[in-house]
Amino acid sequence: MGRPAVSRAARFPCDDLGACRSANPRIGNRFVKILFLCIWADWPSNRPYLNNEEHEIWYVCNPSGLKYVKNYLAADEIAGLTTPTSEDPRELMQLLQGVYQQFPFERVVAVDERSVLPAAYIREVFNIPGPRPAEVDAFRSKRTMKQWLAPRGVRVIRDLDQAELEAGPFIPCVIKCPDGTASGGVRLCHTQAEYDAHRHEIAEGSMLEEFVEGEIFHVDGAYNAEGVVAVPHLYINTCFDHYVLGWPVGSVGVDDPVLKQRLVKFTEEIIAALPLREGVYHLEIIRTPKDELVFLEIGGRVGGGEVYRNFTDVYNFDLLEFHIASQLGQSPKLRKVRENTVGGWLMINSVQHVPGIFTGIRYQPLDDDNCSYSMWHPRLGHKYDLRERMSLKYSFRADTSAQVRKSVIELMEKVSLESVPQSEPAPTSAGKLEEVA
């Protein structure tokens, strides 16, 4: 591999502007040196979440984040750039020791599930204010989450004893990587054969849990000393169906007042039982056929897919803005979400060829009352190596859950993606930022 890149860009042209720097009320006027762990190729660049006129920002990027920096930023917007060449956390820490000598960063910002824990370790090593590893791990490790919640009375999924499971009649179970993302490392074992195919993963650190049947909801929002903002949605299909099986996955806001209040109250109990006192979250809850609410998992970051855009548009609350402001120590205020409206979203990645090349979208005629209001798709000719890298995304807004659900299902049934195989295999995914021990 080549040498890791650690570069220092020119000072910003606005360094000598003094009082002429813009006065963003969310940011304030003082320059802050920020280390930003960027692993998104398409960071939402249309809003000044990290205002380059008011802060100096040093980027730590994997290849996806480097694509963003090259495509969206000018040279004078980058204080510096570091690109680790491997997943070894020791390399990253060694690189950052050198960075800190020339750029003594005061804050560390991370917004992706895979980078929030490395950010916490960096804060601890360099004594930077913000969440520490022990706090962030409660929102990252599925094992740690349950260790926090179960003793505090929250119903969590029951762990199974491997010896007892194998000694008795087989029961459906789940083998789960404790820190996987996008359903990675999740094995639903409904038969003995499925269990036998993956049982070795338990010895390698995976969890063994009971299988809990039921509907899955996601609740998204933010919290601080003022309270908790919580908006529940019901999945149509699941993230496992989408990322593992290649099915469409949709989401519909809950407008049933009784169910909505139960989900919000359960969410408040979960947030109160976890160690962080300010942040954003993406929570998943199972409602069993017996109407019991069961904690599934929680992330201390903005939900993926279309959660961020749809939440901002429909409920008038920018979760990403709150998340970044919190990491910058600005004590952001909670704002009331827009009421009497229902959001929803849909992701479709049902391409025939993996790896492949995206060539188009085929529609059947849609009903006039379909409430989709936006659509995003990769550019034509986009090469993808994994199904999760090839996703068509829709957002919805209506007065009722029934309207949104009808529209989501209609698009599931009437939209298909077209692709052709790659003549050569696409490059495999490059190294990503992981836990820094």
KOLMIMAR-152115 format. One record per atom (N, C-alpha, C): y, z, x. Coordinates in steps of 0.2 Angstrom, whole numbers, plus 5000, padded with zeros to 4 digits. Layout:
N
YZX...
This chain:
437
499450005004500050005000500650005004501249975002501849975005502150045005502650055009503050115010503350135003503350195002503750224996504450204996504750184991505450174991505850234989506350244994506850304993507450274995507850254990508450214992509050254989509650244992510250274990510750214988510950214982511450154980512150174982512550134981513250144982513550194978514050234980514350274975514650244969514750274964514950244958515750224959515950164956516650144957517050194953516850234949517250274945517350344948517050354955517150414958517850434959518350394960518950414961519450404955519150404949519550404943519750464940519450524943519650584941519650604934520250614931520350634924520150574919520150514922520050454918519350444916518850484918518150484916518150494908517750454905517650464898517450534896517750554890517550624888517050624882516450614884515950614879515850694876515950704870515850774868515150804869514650764869513950784870513850804877514250774882514150784889514650824893515250824891515750854895516050814900516450844904516850794909516550814916516150864917515950874924515350824926515350804932514850764935514250804936513650784934513050814935512550774939512250794944511750754947511050764944510750704941510150714937509650674940509050704940508450664942508050644936507950584935507650554928506950524930506450554927505750524928505650474923505750414925505750354920505150314921504650314915504050274915504050234909504650214906504650174900504950104903504650054901504949984903505549964898505549994892506049984887506350044885506750074889507050134887507650124883507750154877508250144872508950144876509150084878509750074882510450064879510350064872510950044868511450104867511250164869511650224868511650264874512250294875512350334882511950404882511350404881510950464882511150494889511050454894511250474901511850434903512450454902513050414903513150414910513050354913513150334920513950344922514350344918515050354920515250434920514750474918514950544918514450584922513850554924513350584928513150534934512850564939512550524944511750534943511450474942510750484940510250444946509750484948509250464953508650454949508350394949507750374945507150384949506650414946505950414949505550374944505250314947504950264943504250244945503850234940503250204941503350124940502950084940503050014939503449994932503250024927503550014920504250034921504350094923505050124924505550074928505150054934505550004938505749944935505349924930505549864926506149874922506149934919506749954915507349954920507349984925507949994930508149924932507649874933507849804935508149764930507949774924508149734918508749754915508949824915509449854911510049884914509949894921510449934924510749894930511449904931511749874937511649914943511749884948511649924955512149984955512749984952513250044953513050094947512550084943512350134939511750174941511550164947510950194950511150234956511150304956511250344962510750334967510150324965509550314970508950294966508450284970507850254967507250284971506750314968506150334971505550304967505050274971504450244968503850264971503550314969502950334972502350284972501950284977501450224978500750254975500750314973500050334971500150384966499650414963499650464958499650534961499650544968499550604971500150644970500150704967500750744966501050764973500650774978500950794984501450744987501250674986501650624988502350624985502350634978502950644975503450704977503050754978503450814980503750804987503350774991503650754998504250714998504150664994504750614993505350654990505250694985505850724982506150774987505750804992506050844997506650805001506450745002506950705006507550685001507350674995507950654990508350714989508150774989508550824988509050844993508850824999509350835005509950785004509850725002510450685001510750684994510350704989510550704982510350774979510650824980510450894977510550894969509950864966510050864959510050934956510450934950510550994946510151004940509850944938509450944931508950894932508350904929507750854929507650834921507650774920507550744913506950704913506450724908505850684907505750674899505550614897505550614889504850584887504450574892503750544890503250604891502750594887502150654887501850654894501850604898501550604904501950634910502650634908503150654913503450724912503350754906503650824905503350874909502750874911502450924915502650914922502650854925502850854932503650874932504050854927504750884927504750954928504350994924504351064924504151094931503651054935503451084941504051064946504351014946504950994950505451044949505651064943506151124942505951184945505351204945505051264948505151264955504951204958504951204966505651204968506151164965506851164967507251214964507051254960507451304956507951274952507751224948508251194944508151224937508651234933508651264926508251214922507951244917507551214912506851234911506451204907505751234905505351234911504951284912504451294918503751274916503251264921502651234919502251274914502251344914501851384910502151374903502751364902503051344895502851274892502951224897502751154895502051144894501651184898500851174897500651194890501051234886500851254880500951194875501351144877501451084873501151024876500751034881500350974885499650984885499351044886498651054887498351074880497951034877497651054870497251114871497051134876496651204877497151254877497751244881498251304881498551314875498651254871498951264864498651314860497951304860497551344855497551424858497551424865497551494867498251534865498751494865499351524862499351544855499051494851499151494843498651544840497951534842497451574839497551644838497751674844497851754843498451774839498851724837499451734833499351714826498751704824498551694817498551624815498651574819498751504817497951474817497851444811497151414811497151354816496651354821496551304825495851274825495751224828495051194828494551234832494051254829493551294833493151264839493151304844492751274850492051294849491651244851490951254850490551274857490051304856489651324862489151274863489151244869488751184871487951204870487751254873487051284872486851294865487251324861487151334854487051264850487551224852487551154848486951114850486651124856486151084858485451114856485451184854484851214852484751204845485251194841485151194834485151124831485151114824485251054821485951024823485950954825486550924827487050934821487750944823488250944818488850894822489250864817489750824820490250864824490450834830490850864835491350814838491850844842492250804846492250824853492250784857492350794864492950764866493450804869494150794870494350814877494750764880495050774886495650824885495750874888496350924886497050894887497150844891497750824892497850744892497450714888497450644886498050624882498250564882498750534878498450474874498850464869498650404865497850404863497550464861496850474860496450454866496650454872496250434877495850494879495150484880494750534881494450574875494550544869494350574863493750544861493150584860492550554858492350584851492350544846492150574839491350564839490950614839490250614839489950634832489750584828489550594822488750594822488450564827487750564828487550594835486850614835486650644841486750594847486650524846486650474851487350474854487850474849488550474852488750534856488450594854488550654858488250644865487550624865487250614871487550574876487950514873488250474878488850504881489150554879489750584882489650654884489150684883489050754884489250774891489150724896489250744903489950754904490450734900491150744900491350814899490950854896491050924895491050964902490550944906490550974913491050954917491450904915491950874919492650904917492650944912493250984910493450964902493050924899493250904892493150964887493450964882493351024877492850994872492451044869491951034864492151064858492351034852492651064846492251044840492351084835492051064828492451004826492150954822492450904819492750924812493350924811493650944805493850884801493550874795493750824791494350834787494750774786495350784782495850734783496450734779497050694781497350724787497750674790498150704796498850684795499250734796499950734795500250734802500850704803501250724809501950744806502150794810502850834808503250824815503850794814504250784819504950824818505250844824505850874823506150914829506550964828506850994834506951064832507051114837507151184835507551214841507951274839508251314843508351384840508851424842508951484839509251474832509551424830509751414823509251394818508651374821508051364816507651304818507351274813506851224815506951164810507051104812507051044808506351014808506151004802505450974802505350924796505150864798505050814793504250794793503850804788503150784788503050714786502550684789502350614787501550614787501250574782500550564782500350504785499850504790499650444793499150404788499250344789498750294786498350264791497750284792497350274798497550324803497350324808497450384813497650344820497950384825498050364831497450344835496850384834496250364836496050294834496050284827495950214824496350164828496950174829497350124832497250114839497250164844497250154851496450144853496050164850495350164852494950104848495050104842494650054838495149984836495749994837496149934837496349914829496349974825496549964818497349974818497649944813498349964811498450044810498950074812499150144810499850144807499850174801500450184797500650254796501250264794501550334792501950334786501950384782502350384776502650454775503250454774503550524773503350554767503250624767503050664762503550684757503550664750504050684746503850734740503150754740502950804736503250874738503650904734504050964737503551024738503051034735502551084737502251074743501951014744501551004750502050994756502650974755503150964760503351034763503451084758503651154760503051184764502451174762501851204765501851184772501951114773501851084780502451114784503051114781503651144785503551214787503251254782503151324784502651334789502151294789501551294794501851274801502351224801502651204807503051264810503451294806503851354808503451404811502851424808502451474811502151454818502051384819501751364825502351364831502951344829503451344834503651414836503651464831503751534833503251564837502651534837502051564841502051534848502451484850502351454856502951474861502951464867503451494872504151464872504251404871504851374872505351394866505951404867506351424862506851364860506851314863507251254861506951194864506951134859506751074861506551034855506150974856505950934851505150934851504850914846504150914845503850854841503250844842502850794838502150834837502050854831501550904829501050864824500450874825499950844820499450904817499450894811499050944806498550914802497950944801497450914797497450954790497450924785497350954778496650934776496250994776495550984774495450964767494850944765494650934757494750994753494651054757494751114753495551144753495951094755496651104755496951164760496551164766496751214771497051174777497651204779498051174785497751194791497551144796497351164802497751134808497951164813498251144819497851094822498151034824497750984828498050984835498650964836498950964843499750964842500050974847500850974847501050944854501550904854501850884860502650904861502850924867503550944867503950884869503950834865504350774867504450734860504750684860504850644854504250604853504050594846503450564845503550484847502950454848502850394851502950344845502750274847502750224842503450214839503450214832504150204829504450264827504150324829504450384826505150394828505350384834506050394836506550354832506450284832506850244829506950254821506350264818506350274811506650344809506550394813506850464812507550454812507850424817508550414818508850374812508550324810508850274805508850314798508250334797508150364790508450434789508250474794508450544793509150564796509450524800510050534803510050584808509550594812509450644817509150614823509550614828509350574834508950624839508250624838507850674842507850664850507950604852507950584859508650614862509150604858509850634860509750714861509450744856509350814856508950834862508450804863507950814869508250814876508650764877508950754883509550804884509950814879510450864879510150934880509650954878509251014879509151024886508850974889508650974896509250974901509850954898510450954902510751024902510451064898510751134897511351134892511451084888512051084883511951124877511351154876511251194869511451154863511151094862511351054856511251084850511651074845511651094838511151064834510851094830510351064825510851034819510650984817511050954811510550944805510750944799510350934794510150864793509550854792509250784791509450764784509550694783509650664777509150674772509350694766508850714761508750654756508350664751508150614746508050544748507750534754507550474756506850484760506450424760505850434763505750374769505550394774505450344780504650324781504550284785503850264786503850214792503350204795503250154800502550124800502450074804501850034805501750004812501150014815501049974821500349934820500449874822499849834822499649804829499049814831498849784838498149754838498049724832497349694831497349624833497449624840497349554843496649544845496449474845495749454846495549464854496049444858495849444865496149504869495749534873495949594877495649584883495949574889496649554890496849484887497449474885497649414882498349404883498649354879499349334879499549324872500049354870500349354864500649284862500449254857500649184855501049184848500949234844501349224838501149274832501449274827501349314821501149274815500649284811500549244805500649294799501049274794501149304788500849274782500649314777500549294770501249314766501349274761502049294757502049374755502549404756502649474755503049484748502849534745503249554738503949564740504349544735505149554735505349624736504949674734505149744734504849774740504549744745504349774751504949804755504849864757505449904759505449914767505149864770505249864778505949834779506249864784506949854786507049824793506549834797506549814804505849794807505849754812505249734815505349724822504949744827504949734834504249704836504349654840503749624843503849604851503349604855503449584862503649514862503949494867504149424868503549374868503549314865503049264865502849254873502249254874501949244881501849304884501949364881501849424884501149434886500949454892500349464895500149544894499649554891499449624891498749634893498549694896497949704899497549764894497949794890497649844886497949834879497549854874497749844867498349884865498449944868499049984867499649954870499649904874500249874877500449814872500049804867500249744863500249764856500849784853500949814847501549784843501449764837501949744832502149804828502849814828503049884825503549864819503449904813503949894808504149964806504749964803505050024800505150014793505150074789505250064781505650124779506050114773506450164770506450144763506350204759506350194752506550264748506550264742506650324738506050374737505450344738504850384736504350364741503850414742503250394746502850344744502850334737502350284734502650214736503350204736503650144738503450124745503550174750503450164757502650144758502250184755501550174756501350104754501550084748501350014745501549964750502149974753502449924758502049924764501849984767501549984773500849954772500449964767499849934766499849864765500349834761500449764761500549734767500949754772500949724778500349734782499949784782499349794785498849734783498849714777498449664774498649594775499349584776499649514776499849494783499849534788500049514794499549514799499549464803499049454809499349434815499149454821499349434827498949384830499249334834498849284837498949284844498349274848498349274855497849224858497949214864497449174868497149214874496649204877496349244882496749224889496849274893497149254900496649214904496949174908496449134912496249174918496649224919496349274924496549344922496149394924496249464921496949484923497249524918497949544919497949604924498449614928498449674933498249744929497849784932497749844929498349894929498349944925498949984924499050024931499650024933499850054939499850134939499950164944499950234945500450264940500350324937500750354933500950424936501550454934501650524936501250574932500950614936500450664933500650734935500250784934500450854935500550864943501150894944501250914951501150984952500650994956500351064957500751094963
